[in-house]
Amino acid sequence: MKDDRLKIPVDPDYTSALGLAVYAFAGLEWNAIRCCERLEAGSIDALMDRTAGRVTDTLLRLTRSIPASETRRDIQRAASDFRAFVGTRNNLMHAKPGVDQDGRQRLFRDGDQWTIDEMNAVADAFGECGQRLAKCLVEDLPHSSSTGG
């Protein structure tokens, strides 16, 4: 029913941190997909319904078509970081709701509580990596016609 979400007894600051972390990861993932499209036309359609892990595999494979350069190293580093962040995002998204020792609603993964500070830290890391991919996309990456892709 309308407004039932407001009956969930969770701190708005907590859900704000969670939402921003999820949103930051979505931006990171789409920057990776856009980089794939830049390197190989048609990638965006092929990756639209794929997992983030598949996106990272594709991005790393496509970076091999870039001649050895600072650009290639930058995007490979960002793609490697993105691969690691897939696991972090999965740990966050597959966490289980519970109550902490102070009676607050929180998410837990393998017995560990996701705190606001931890969610803010991963949102920062996701955002920073997404910005590195965006920089490669805007400033550095060749278009697929110039890579033979």
N, C-alpha and C positions, 0 to 999 in steps of 0.2 A: 504494500500500500504506500501511498504517498507519504513521505517523511519518515518511513520506518528506519531509514539509515540514521536518523537522529536519535533513535532509541539505543544505539550501540554505545555503551559507556566507555568511550575511548577519548583520550585527550586530543583536542584539535591540533596542538603542536606536534604530537606524535604522528597523526595522520598527514599533517602537512609535510613533515620530513620524509615520510614514506612515499607520499605522492610525488614529491620533488625528485627523490631517488629513482622512482620508476620512470618519470618523465625524462630525466637526464639520460637514462639508459636508452630509452626510445630514440632520443635525438642522436646519441652515439651510434646506435644500430643503423639508423637511416643515413647518417653520414657515411658509414661503411658501405651501405648499399649503393649510394650515389657514387662513391669512389669506384666500386665494381662496374657500374654503368659507364663511367667515364673511360675505364680501361677496356671494357668489352660491351659494346652496344647490345642491348637485349637482356643484360644481366638483371635489370630491375624487375622484369616480368618473371624471370626464372627464380628470383629470390623472394618474391612478394610473400609467399606462404611458407617460407623455409624457417628453420630454427636459426637462432643467433649463431650457434656453432657452425652451421652450414655457411652462413654469411662469412664468418671468419676464415673458414677453409677456402672459400671462393676468393676472398680478398687476398689471402696469402698466395694462392696459386697465381692470381692475375698480376701480382706485383713482380713475379719472376719475368714478366714481359717487359719491364722497365729496365733500361740499361743501368748498370751499376752507377750509382750516383748518390748524392745526399738525399734527394727526393725518395729514391728507392729505400734507403736506410730509414728515413723518417716514417714512411708509410708502413714499412715492415715492423718497426718498433710499435707504432700505434696499433697495428693489427694484432701483434702479439699481446699487447696490453688488453685489447678488446677481448681476445680469447680468454684471458684470465678473468676479466670482468664478467664474462658469461656465467662462470661458476658463482661469483659473488651475487649476481642478480638472481640466479636460480635459488641460492640459499635464502635470499630475502623473500622471493615470491613463493617459495614452497615452505616458508616458516609456518608454524602453527600458533594460533592465538591462545593466549593464556593470561594468567594474572601473576604479577611479580610480588615480591615479599611485602610491598607497600599497598597491595590491592589494586594496582593500576593494570589496565589492559595493555598487553604487550605481545610482540611476536617472538617466538622461540624457535631456534633451529639446533637440533642435537643438544638440547639442554641449555644452550646459550641464548641470552636475551639480546635482541636487537635494540640498541639504545638510540635516542635521538642523535647523539654525537656520532655514533657509528653510521647511521643513515646519512647524516650530513657529510661525513667524510667520503662515503662511497658516491654520493651525488656529486661532490667536488671532483672526485677521480673520474667518474663517468663523463662529466662535463669537460674536464681538461682534455681527456682523450678524444672526445667528440670534436673539440676545437682544433686539435692537431690534425684530425682527418679533414675537417673543413678547410683548414689552411692548405693542406695538400691539394684538396679538390679545387679550390679557388686559384691558388697561385702556382702550383707545381705540376700537377698530373697532366700527362699528355692525353689527348683524345684518342679513342680507340683506333681511329684511322691512322694515327702515327705510330702505333705500337704493333701493328700487324694483327690486332685483335679483331 
